[in-house]
Amino acid sequence: MRKLITYLTALLVFILLGGCSLKFAPVMTEEKFEAVPLGMDINDLEAEYGMPFDRCVVDMETEEYRYIQKVEVSPGCTQQVDYVFKVELGKITDKKAHHHKGPISLRYE
């Protein structure tokens, strides 16, 4: 029984310490979006900001990468901003931000 308690304690400490080393993906913000230059390689974008929330194939040479930002405007309500990068042959050729009108309620009734 004592070995089991020692084992579980060691496992708990390992999990807690391991959680401190996790690297979370950076959040795309308006400032970071504005800093992304046209012509940037998509691999560099992913290395800097992680995988996109969504990736859509438009045609054989074109894709759209979408990152999202959720901003809490009041308790239980958030506003969403979509940052869309148009990618042609691996390079960013256009970008746009879409601010959703009105807050999104996170309360379920």
C-alpha positions in Angstrom: 0.0 0.0 0.0 2.9 2.4 0.9 4.5 1.7 -2.5 1.2 2.5 -4.3 0.9 5.9 -2.4 4.5 6.7 -3.2 4.0 5.8 -6.9 0.8 7.9 -7.2 2.5 10.8 -5.5 5.4 10.6 -7.8 3.1 10.4 -10.8 1.1 13.4 -9.6 4.3 15.5 -9.2 5.5 14.4 -12.7 2.2 15.4 -14.2 2.2 18.8 -12.5 5.8 19.6 -13.4 5.2 18.3 -17.0 2.3 20.7 -17.3 4.6 23.6 -16.7 6.6 22.8 -19.8 3.7 22.7 -22.2 3.9 25.3 -25.0 0.6 26.8 -26.0 0.0 28.2 -29.5 0.3 31.9 -29.6 -3.0 33.8 -30.1 -3.4 35.8 -33.3 -4.2 39.4 -32.5 -4.9 42.4 -34.6 -1.3 43.7 -34.0 0.2 40.3 -35.0 -2.1 40.1 -38.0 -1.0 43.5 -39.3 2.7 42.5 -38.9 2.4 39.5 -41.2 3.7 40.7 -44.6 2.3 39.7 -47.9 4.7 37.2 -49.6 5.5 35.5 -46.3 5.9 31.7 -46.6 3.0 29.8 -45.1 5.4 27.5 -43.2 6.9 30.6 -41.5 3.4 31.7 -40.5 2.6 28.3 -39.0 5.9 28.2 -37.2 5.2 31.6 -35.6 1.4 31.2 -34.9 0.7 27.5 -35.0 -1.8 25.7 -37.1 -4.8 27.6 -38.3 -8.2 27.1 -36.9 -9.4 26.2 -40.4 -7.9 25.7 -43.8 -10.0 25.8 -47.0 -8.8 24.7 -50.4 -10.1 27.2 -53.0 -8.5 25.7 -56.1 -5.4 23.7 -57.1 -3.0 26.6 -56.2 -5.0 28.6 -53.6 -5.9 28.0 -50.0 -7.3 30.2 -47.2 -6.0 29.9 -43.7 -8.2 31.1 -40.9 -7.1 32.0 -37.4 -9.6 33.2 -34.9 -9.5 35.5 -31.8 -12.2 35.5 -29.2 -12.3 38.6 -27.0 -14.4 38.7 -23.9 -16.5 41.9 -23.9 -18.4 41.1 -20.7 -18.9 38.0 -18.5 -20.3 35.2 -20.6 -20.1 37.2 -23.9 -17.3 37.2 -26.4 -16.7 38.8 -29.7 -15.0 36.9 -32.5 -12.5 38.2 -35.1 -11.5 36.0 -38.0 -8.1 36.6 -39.6 -8.0 35.1 -43.1 -4.8 34.6 -45.2 -5.1 33.8 -48.9 -2.2 31.5 -49.8 -1.1 30.9 -53.4 1.8 28.5 -54.1 2.8 28.5 -50.5 3.0 32.3 -50.1 0.5 34.8 -48.5 -0.9 36.9 -51.3 -3.8 38.6 -49.5 -5.2 38.9 -45.9 -8.3 40.3 -44.3 -9.9 40.5 -40.9 -13.6 40.0 -40.3 -15.0 41.3 -37.1 -18.3 39.6 -36.3 -21.0 42.0 -35.4 -22.4 41.8 -31.8 -21.2 39.6 -29.0 -21.6 35.8 -29.0 -23.3 34.6 -25.9 -21.7 31.6 -24.3 -24.6 31.0 -22.0 -26.9 28.0 -22.8 -30.4 28.2 -21.6 
